[in-house]
Amino acid sequence: MKEKFIVLLSSAVILSALGFMFAAAPKSDGLKIGYVNSTVVLNQLPDAQAAQRKLDALMKAWSDTVDQMSKEYQTKVDSYTKQAAMMTDAAKQQAQQDINNLQQQILAYRQEKVGQGGELDQTRELLLKPIRDKVYGVIAQVAKEQKMQFVFDKNDQAAVILYADKDYDLTYKVLDILTRQGMK
């Protein structure tokens, strides 16, 4: 889950950088490119850590529910397998229908909770959007102060750039401003 957020953050940073490129007129100083390690930023922001803990807790609860449903499903399958030879055709059909219904319930629950556009995606967006907006705003502020034309994301999950000069690392400047602004 955290990887998805990081990829989304990376994509947004790239789009922001491209926006800087087209918005800024060419300068005689040459091209200035900066980068931010979003993994470092997120790992050091208590608000992002708290949001991730909430998401992890939701995932654990949902996983526990799916595990319980799966155990019930397996118990029904085992019971049916043992008793099928002694069941009437009507009883077999009913047992098979019950098993199929439970299987569909498990699939629907998974889709509802963790499927695309499901409760996890909605909750993640609700929890992380204010954090992302704040971080992107500070990235833009630092980039403008440093007269950067590009700011890329350089993190452990996605290789967005191939080379990065440490002189252009804005990670700790972004963190410093976020900390001074009271963002946790």
Rosetta constraint file for C-alpha pairs under 8 A:
AtomPair CA 1 CA 5 HARMONIC 6.58 0.50
AtomPair CA 2 CA 6 HARMONIC 6.20 0.50
AtomPair CA 2 CA 52 HARMONIC 7.36 0.50
AtomPair CA 3 CA 7 HARMONIC 6.11 0.50
AtomPair CA 3 CA 157 HARMONIC 6.71 0.50
AtomPair CA 4 CA 8 HARMONIC 6.10 0.50
AtomPair CA 5 CA 9 HARMONIC 5.97 0.50
AtomPair CA 6 CA 10 HARMONIC 5.96 0.50
AtomPair CA 6 CA 38 HARMONIC 6.92 0.50
AtomPair CA 6 CA 39 HARMONIC 7.06 0.50
AtomPair CA 6 CA 157 HARMONIC 7.21 0.50
AtomPair CA 7 CA 11 HARMONIC 6.13 0.50
AtomPair CA 7 CA 157 HARMONIC 7.54 0.50
AtomPair CA 7 CA 158 HARMONIC 6.83 0.50
AtomPair CA 8 CA 12 HARMONIC 6.17 0.50
AtomPair CA 9 CA 13 HARMONIC 6.14 0.50
AtomPair CA 9 CA 38 HARMONIC 7.26 0.50
AtomPair CA 9 CA 132 HARMONIC 7.52 0.50
AtomPair CA 9 CA 153 HARMONIC 7.97 0.50
AtomPair CA 10 CA 14 HARMONIC 6.24 0.50
AtomPair CA 10 CA 38 HARMONIC 7.46 0.50
AtomPair CA 10 CA 152 HARMONIC 7.50 0.50
AtomPair CA 10 CA 153 HARMONIC 5.31 0.50
AtomPair CA 10 CA 154 HARMONIC 7.98 0.50
AtomPair CA 10 CA 158 HARMONIC 7.72 0.50
AtomPair CA 10 CA 160 HARMONIC 7.43 0.50
AtomPair CA 11 CA 15 HARMONIC 6.20 0.50
AtomPair CA 12 CA 16 HARMONIC 6.04 0.50
AtomPair CA 13 CA 17 HARMONIC 6.06 0.50
AtomPair CA 13 CA 136 HARMONIC 7.51 0.50
AtomPair CA 13 CA 151 HARMONIC 6.83 0.50
AtomPair CA 13 CA 152 HARMONIC 5.88 0.50
AtomPair CA 13 CA 153 HARMONIC 6.14 0.50
AtomPair CA 14 CA 18 HARMONIC 6.19 0.50
AtomPair CA 14 CA 151 HARMONIC 7.13 0.50
AtomPair CA 14 CA 152 HARMONIC 5.59 0.50
AtomPair CA 14 CA 153 HARMONIC 7.06 0.50
AtomPair CA 15 CA 19 HARMONIC 6.18 0.50
AtomPair CA 16 CA 20 HARMONIC 6.30 0.50
AtomPair CA 16 CA 151 HARMONIC 7.62 0.50
AtomPair CA 17 CA 21 HARMONIC 6.28 0.50
AtomPair CA 17 CA 149 HARMONIC 6.97 0.50
AtomPair CA 17 CA 150 HARMONIC 4.52 0.50
AtomPair CA 17 CA 151 HARMONIC 5.12 0.50
AtomPair CA 17 CA 152 HARMONIC 6.54 0.50
AtomPair CA 18 CA 22 HARMONIC 6.39 0.50
AtomPair CA 18 CA 150 HARMONIC 6.86 0.50
AtomPair CA 19 CA 23 HARMONIC 5.94 0.50
AtomPair CA 20 CA 24 HARMONIC 5.84 0.50
AtomPair CA 20 CA 149 HARMONIC 5.56 0.50
AtomPair CA 20 CA 150 HARMONIC 6.28 0.50
AtomPair CA 21 CA 25 HARMONIC 7.96 0.50
AtomPair CA 21 CA 149 HARMONIC 5.38 0.50
AtomPair CA 21 CA 150 HARMONIC 6.38 0.50
AtomPair CA 24 CA 149 HARMONIC 6.97 0.50
AtomPair CA 26 CA 30 HARMONIC 7.81 0.50
AtomPair CA 27 CA 31 HARMONIC 7.44 0.50
AtomPair CA 31 CA 148 HARMONIC 7.59 0.50
AtomPair CA 31 CA 149 HARMONIC 6.36 0.50
AtomPair CA 32 CA 147 HARMONIC 7.08 0.50
AtomPair CA 32 CA 148 HARMONIC 4.82 0.50
AtomPair CA 32 CA 149 HARMONIC 5.40 0.50
AtomPair CA 32 CA 150 HARMONIC 6.65 0.50
AtomPair CA 33 CA 148 HARMONIC 5.49 0.50
AtomPair CA 33 CA 149 HARMONIC 5.77 0.50
AtomPair CA 33 CA 150 HARMONIC 4.53 0.50
AtomPair CA 33 CA 151 HARMONIC 5.75 0.50
AtomPair CA 33 CA 152 HARMONIC 7.71 0.50
AtomPair CA 33 CA 168 HARMONIC 6.69 0.50
AtomPair CA 34 CA 143 HARMONIC 7.43 0.50
AtomPair CA 34 CA 148 HARMONIC 6.29 0.50
AtomPair CA 34 CA 149 HARMONIC 7.91 0.50
AtomPair CA 34 CA 150 HARMONIC 5.88 0.50
AtomPair CA 34 CA 151 HARMONIC 4.42 0.50
AtomPair CA 34 CA 152 HARMONIC 6.32 0.50
AtomPair CA 34 CA 164 HARMONIC 7.94 0.50
AtomPair CA 34 CA 168 HARMONIC 4.55 0.50
AtomPair CA 34 CA 169 HARMONIC 5.83 0.50
AtomPair CA 34 CA 170 HARMONIC 6.46 0.50
AtomPair CA 35 CA 150 HARMONIC 7.80 0.50
AtomPair CA 35 CA 151 HARMONIC 4.73 0.50
AtomPair CA 35 CA 152 HARMONIC 4.47 0.50
AtomPair CA 35 CA 153 HARMONIC 5.45 0.50
AtomPair CA 35 CA 154 HARMONIC 6.23 0.50
AtomPair CA 35 CA 164 HARMONIC 7.36 0.50
AtomPair CA 35 CA 168 HARMONIC 6.31 0.50
AtomPair CA 35 CA 169 HARMONIC 5.16 0.50
AtomPair CA 35 CA 170 HARMONIC 5.90 0.50
AtomPair CA 35 CA 171 HARMONIC 7.22 0.50
AtomPair CA 36 CA 151 HARMONIC 6.96 0.50
AtomPair CA 36 CA 152 HARMONIC 6.28 0.50
AtomPair CA 36 CA 153 HARMONIC 5.02 0.50
AtomPair CA 36 CA 154 HARMONIC 5.90 0.50
AtomPair CA 36 CA 155 HARMONIC 7.86 0.50
AtomPair CA 36 CA 169 HARMONIC 5.97 0.50
AtomPair CA 36 CA 170 HARMONIC 5.35 0.50
AtomPair CA 36 CA 171 HARMONIC 4.57 0.50
AtomPair CA 37 CA 41 HARMONIC 6.53 0.50
AtomPair CA 37 CA 153 HARMONIC 5.58 0.50
AtomPair CA 37 CA 154 HARMONIC 4.70 0.50
AtomPair CA 37 CA 155 HARMONIC 4.84 0.50
AtomPair CA 37 CA 169 HARMONIC 7.99 0.50
AtomPair CA 37 CA 171 HARMONIC 5.78 0.50
AtomPair CA 38 CA 42 HARMONIC 6.01 0.50
AtomPair CA 38 CA 153 HARMONIC 6.27 0.50
AtomPair CA 38 CA 154 HARMONIC 6.96 0.50
AtomPair CA 38 CA 155 HARMONIC 5.89 0.50
AtomPair CA 38 CA 171 HARMONIC 7.62 0.50
AtomPair CA 39 CA 43 HARMONIC 5.95 0.50
AtomPair CA 39 CA 155 HARMONIC 5.56 0.50
AtomPair CA 39 CA 156 HARMONIC 6.87 0.50
AtomPair CA 40 CA 44 HARMONIC 6.18 0.50
AtomPair CA 40 CA 155 HARMONIC 7.75 0.50
AtomPair CA 40 CA 171 HARMONIC 7.42 0.50
AtomPair CA 41 CA 45 HARMONIC 6.25 0.50
AtomPair CA 41 CA 171 HARMONIC 6.70 0.50
AtomPair CA 41 CA 172 HARMONIC 7.95 0.50
AtomPair CA 41 CA 174 HARMONIC 7.94 0.50
AtomPair CA 41 CA 175 HARMONIC 6.39 0.50
AtomPair CA 42 CA 48 HARMONIC 5.73 0.50
AtomPair CA 42 CA 49 HARMONIC 7.02 0.50
AtomPair CA 43 CA 48 HARMONIC 7.33 0.50
AtomPair CA 43 CA 49 HARMONIC 6.53 0.50
AtomPair CA 44 CA 49 HARMONIC 7.67 0.50
AtomPair CA 44 CA 175 HARMONIC 7.98 0.50
AtomPair CA 45 CA 49 HARMONIC 6.30 0.50
AtomPair CA 45 CA 183 HARMONIC 7.55 0.50
AtomPair CA 45 CA 184 HARMONIC 5.51 0.50
AtomPair CA 46 CA 50 HARMONIC 5.99 0.50
AtomPair CA 46 CA 184 HARMONIC 4.74 0.50
AtomPair CA 47 CA 51 HARMONIC 6.15 0.50
AtomPair CA 47 CA 131 HARMONIC 7.36 0.50
AtomPair CA 47 CA 183 HARMONIC 7.39 0.50
AtomPair CA 47 CA 184 HARMONIC 5.02 0.50
AtomPair CA 48 CA 52 HARMONIC 6.15 0.50
AtomPair CA 48 CA 128 HARMONIC 7.08 0.50
AtomPair CA 48 CA 131 HARMONIC 6.84 0.50
AtomPair CA 48 CA 184 HARMONIC 8.00 0.50
AtomPair CA 49 CA 53 HARMONIC 6.17 0.50
AtomPair CA 50 CA 54 HARMONIC 6.27 0.50
AtomPair CA 51 CA 55 HARMONIC 6.27 0.50
AtomPair CA 51 CA 124 HARMONIC 7.89 0.50
AtomPair CA 51 CA 127 HARMONIC 5.91 0.50
AtomPair CA 51 CA 128 HARMONIC 6.86 0.50
AtomPair CA 52 CA 56 HARMONIC 6.01 0.50
AtomPair CA 53 CA 57 HARMONIC 6.08 0.50
AtomPair CA 54 CA 58 HARMONIC 6.26 0.50
AtomPair CA 55 CA 59 HARMONIC 6.18 0.50
AtomPair CA 55 CA 120 HARMONIC 7.41 0.50
AtomPair CA 55 CA 123 HARMONIC 7.62 0.50
AtomPair CA 55 CA 124 HARMONIC 6.93 0.50
AtomPair CA 56 CA 60 HARMONIC 6.13 0.50
AtomPair CA 57 CA 61 HARMONIC 6.22 0.50
AtomPair CA 58 CA 62 HARMONIC 6.15 0.50
AtomPair CA 58 CA 120 HARMONIC 7.90 0.50
AtomPair CA 59 CA 63 HARMONIC 5.90 0.50
AtomPair CA 59 CA 120 HARMONIC 7.86 0.50
AtomPair CA 60 CA 64 HARMONIC 6.04 0.50
AtomPair CA 61 CA 65 HARMONIC 6.28 0.50
AtomPair CA 62 CA 66 HARMONIC 6.21 0.50
AtomPair CA 62 CA 113 HARMONIC 7.30 0.50
AtomPair CA 63 CA 67 HARMONIC 6.05 0.50
AtomPair CA 64 CA 68 HARMONIC 6.18 0.50
AtomPair CA 65 CA 69 HARMONIC 6.16 0.50
AtomPair CA 66 CA 70 HARMONIC 5.93 0.50
AtomPair CA 66 CA 106 HARMONIC 6.58 0.50
AtomPair CA 66 CA 109 HARMONIC 7.77 0.50
AtomPair CA 66 CA 110 HARMONIC 7.47 0.50
AtomPair CA 67 CA 71 HARMONIC 6.16 0.50
AtomPair CA 68 CA 72 HARMONIC 6.31 0.50
AtomPair CA 69 CA 73 HARMONIC 6.12 0.50
AtomPair CA 69 CA 102 HARMONIC 7.79 0.50
AtomPair CA 69 CA 106 HARMONIC 6.59 0.50
AtomPair CA 70 CA 74 HARMONIC 6.07 0.50
AtomPair CA 70 CA 106 HARMONIC 7.38 0.50
AtomPair CA 71 CA 75 HARMONIC 6.07 0.50
AtomPair CA 72 CA 76 HARMONIC 6.25 0.50
AtomPair CA 73 CA 77 HARMONIC 6.23 0.50
AtomPair CA 73 CA 99 HARMONIC 6.57 0.50
AtomPair CA 73 CA 102 HARMONIC 6.37 0.50
AtomPair CA 73 CA 103 HARMONIC 6.91 0.50
AtomPair CA 74 CA 78 HARMONIC 6.03 0.50
AtomPair CA 75 CA 79 HARMONIC 6.03 0.50
AtomPair CA 76 CA 80 HARMONIC 5.99 0.50
AtomPair CA 76 CA 99 HARMONIC 6.57 0.50
AtomPair CA 77 CA 81 HARMONIC 6.06 0.50
AtomPair CA 77 CA 99 HARMONIC 6.79 0.50
AtomPair CA 78 CA 82 HARMONIC 6.26 0.50
AtomPair CA 79 CA 83 HARMONIC 6.11 0.50
AtomPair CA 80 CA 84 HARMONIC 5.42 0.50
AtomPair CA 80 CA 92 HARMONIC 7.87 0.50
AtomPair CA 80 CA 95 HARMONIC 6.77 0.50
AtomPair CA 80 CA 96 HARMONIC 7.95 0.50
AtomPair CA 83 CA 87 HARMONIC 6.35 0.50
AtomPair CA 84 CA 92 HARMONIC 6.47 0.50
AtomPair CA 87 CA 91 HARMONIC 5.75 0.50
AtomPair CA 87 CA 92 HARMONIC 5.96 0.50
AtomPair CA 88 CA 92 HARMONIC 6.13 0.50
AtomPair CA 89 CA 93 HARMONIC 6.15 0.50
AtomPair CA 90 CA 94 HARMONIC 6.19 0.50
AtomPair CA 91 CA 95 HARMONIC 6.08 0.50
AtomPair CA 92 CA 96 HARMONIC 6.04 0.50
AtomPair CA 93 CA 97 HARMONIC 6.02 0.50
AtomPair CA 94 CA 98 HARMONIC 6.15 0.50
AtomPair CA 95 CA 99 HARMONIC 6.19 0.50
AtomPair CA 96 CA 100 HARMONIC 6.08 0.50
AtomPair CA 97 CA 101 HARMONIC 5.99 0.50
AtomPair CA 98 CA 102 HARMONIC 6.18 0.50
AtomPair CA 99 CA 103 HARMONIC 6.20 0.50
AtomPair CA 100 CA 104 HARMONIC 6.17 0.50
AtomPair CA 101 CA 105 HARMONIC 6.14 0.50
AtomPair CA 102 CA 106 HARMONIC 6.26 0.50
AtomPair CA 103 CA 107 HARMONIC 6.37 0.50
AtomPair CA 104 CA 108 HARMONIC 6.01 0.50
AtomPair CA 105 CA 109 HARMONIC 5.98 0.50
AtomPair CA 106 CA 110 HARMONIC 6.24 0.50
AtomPair CA 107 CA 111 HARMONIC 6.19 0.50
AtomPair CA 108 CA 112 HARMONIC 5.99 0.50
AtomPair CA 109 CA 113 HARMONIC 6.10 0.50
AtomPair CA 110 CA 114 HARMONIC 5.66 0.50
AtomPair CA 110 CA 115 HARMONIC 6.44 0.50
AtomPair CA 111 CA 115 HARMONIC 4.09 0.50
AtomPair CA 111 CA 116 HARMONIC 7.36 0.50
AtomPair CA 111 CA 118 HARMONIC 6.63 0.50
AtomPair CA 112 CA 118 HARMONIC 5.06 0.50
AtomPair CA 112 CA 119 HARMONIC 6.35 0.50
AtomPair CA 113 CA 118 HARMONIC 5.12 0.50
AtomPair CA 113 CA 119 HARMONIC 4.75 0.50
AtomPair CA 113 CA 120 HARMONIC 5.78 0.50
AtomPair CA 114 CA 118 HARMONIC 5.38 0.50
AtomPair CA 114 CA 119 HARMONIC 6.37 0.50
AtomPair CA 114 CA 120 HARMONIC 5.31 0.50
AtomPair CA 114 CA 121 HARMONIC 7.19 0.50
AtomPair CA 115 CA 119 HARMONIC 7.93 0.50
AtomPair CA 115 CA 120 HARMONIC 7.81 0.50
AtomPair CA 116 CA 121 HARMONIC 6.99 0.50
AtomPair CA 117 CA 121 HARMONIC 5.50 0.50
AtomPair CA 117 CA 122 HARMONIC 6.61 0.50
AtomPair CA 118 CA 122 HARMONIC 6.31 0.50
AtomPair CA 119 CA 123 HARMONIC 5.93 0.50
AtomPair CA 120 CA 124 HARMONIC 5.93 0.50
AtomPair CA 121 CA 125 HARMONIC 6.13 0.50
AtomPair CA 122 CA 126 HARMONIC 6.18 0.50
AtomPair CA 123 CA 127 HARMONIC 6.07 0.50
AtomPair CA 124 CA 128 HARMONIC 5.77 0.50
AtomPair CA 124 CA 129 HARMONIC 7.93 0.50
AtomPair CA 125 CA 129 HARMONIC 5.40 0.50
AtomPair CA 126 CA 130 HARMONIC 7.76 0.50
AtomPair CA 127 CA 131 HARMONIC 7.68 0.50
AtomPair CA 128 CA 132 HARMONIC 5.99 0.50
AtomPair CA 129 CA 133 HARMONIC 5.96 0.50
AtomPair CA 130 CA 134 HARMONIC 6.19 0.50
AtomPair CA 131 CA 135 HARMONIC 6.15 0.50
AtomPair CA 132 CA 136 HARMONIC 5.95 0.50
AtomPair CA 133 CA 137 HARMONIC 6.08 0.50
AtomPair CA 134 CA 138 HARMONIC 6.31 0.50
AtomPair CA 135 CA 139 HARMONIC 6.09 0.50
AtomPair CA 135 CA 174 HARMONIC 7.56 0.50
AtomPair CA 135 CA 178 HARMONIC 7.56 0.50
AtomPair CA 136 CA 140 HARMONIC 6.14 0.50
AtomPair CA 137 CA 141 HARMONIC 6.18 0.50
AtomPair CA 138 CA 142 HARMONIC 6.04 0.50
AtomPair CA 138 CA 174 HARMONIC 5.99 0.50
AtomPair CA 138 CA 177 HARMONIC 7.17 0.50
AtomPair CA 138 CA 178 HARMONIC 7.22 0.50
AtomPair CA 139 CA 143 HARMONIC 5.97 0.50
AtomPair CA 139 CA 151 HARMONIC 7.97 0.50
AtomPair CA 139 CA 170 HARMONIC 7.95 0.50
AtomPair CA 139 CA 174 HARMONIC 6.15 0.50
AtomPair CA 140 CA 144 HARMONIC 6.12 0.50
AtomPair CA 141 CA 145 HARMONIC 6.21 0.50
AtomPair CA 142 CA 146 HARMONIC 6.01 0.50
AtomPair CA 142 CA 170 HARMONIC 7.34 0.50
AtomPair CA 142 CA 173 HARMONIC 7.21 0.50
AtomPair CA 142 CA 174 HARMONIC 6.73 0.50
AtomPair CA 143 CA 147 HARMONIC 5.86 0.50
AtomPair CA 143 CA 148 HARMONIC 4.97 0.50
AtomPair CA 143 CA 149 HARMONIC 7.52 0.50
AtomPair CA 143 CA 150 HARMONIC 7.75 0.50
AtomPair CA 143 CA 151 HARMONIC 6.98 0.50
AtomPair CA 144 CA 148 HARMONIC 6.14 0.50
AtomPair CA 152 CA 160 HARMONIC 6.96 0.50
AtomPair CA 152 CA 161 HARMONIC 7.08 0.50
AtomPair CA 153 CA 160 HARMONIC 6.20 0.50
AtomPair CA 153 CA 161 HARMONIC 7.52 0.50
AtomPair CA 154 CA 158 HARMONIC 7.32 0.50
AtomPair CA 154 CA 159 HARMONIC 6.54 0.50
AtomPair CA 154 CA 160 HARMONIC 6.07 0.50
AtomPair CA 154 CA 161 HARMONIC 6.52 0.50
AtomPair CA 155 CA 159 HARMONIC 6.92 0.50
AtomPair CA 155 CA 160 HARMONIC 7.96 0.50
AtomPair CA 164 CA 168 HARMONIC 7.43 0.50
AtomPair CA 164 CA 169 HARMONIC 7.85 0.50
AtomPair CA 165 CA 169 HARMONIC 7.29 0.50
AtomPair CA 170 CA 174 HARMONIC 6.13 0.50
AtomPair CA 171 CA 175 HARMONIC 6.28 0.50
AtomPair CA 172 CA 176 HARMONIC 5.84 0.50
AtomPair CA 173 CA 177 HARMONIC 6.29 0.50
AtomPair CA 174 CA 178 HARMONIC 6.18 0.50
AtomPair CA 175 CA 179 HARMONIC 5.98 0.50
AtomPair CA 176 CA 180 HARMONIC 6.11 0.50
AtomPair CA 177 CA 181 HARMONIC 6.05 0.50
AtomPair CA 178 CA 182 HARMONIC 6.44 0.50
AtomPair CA 178 CA 183 HARMONIC 5.36 0.50
AtomPair CA 178 CA 184 HARMONIC 7.86 0.50
AtomPair CA 179 CA 183 HARMONIC 5.50 0.50
AtomPair CA 179 CA 184 HARMONIC 6.85 0.50
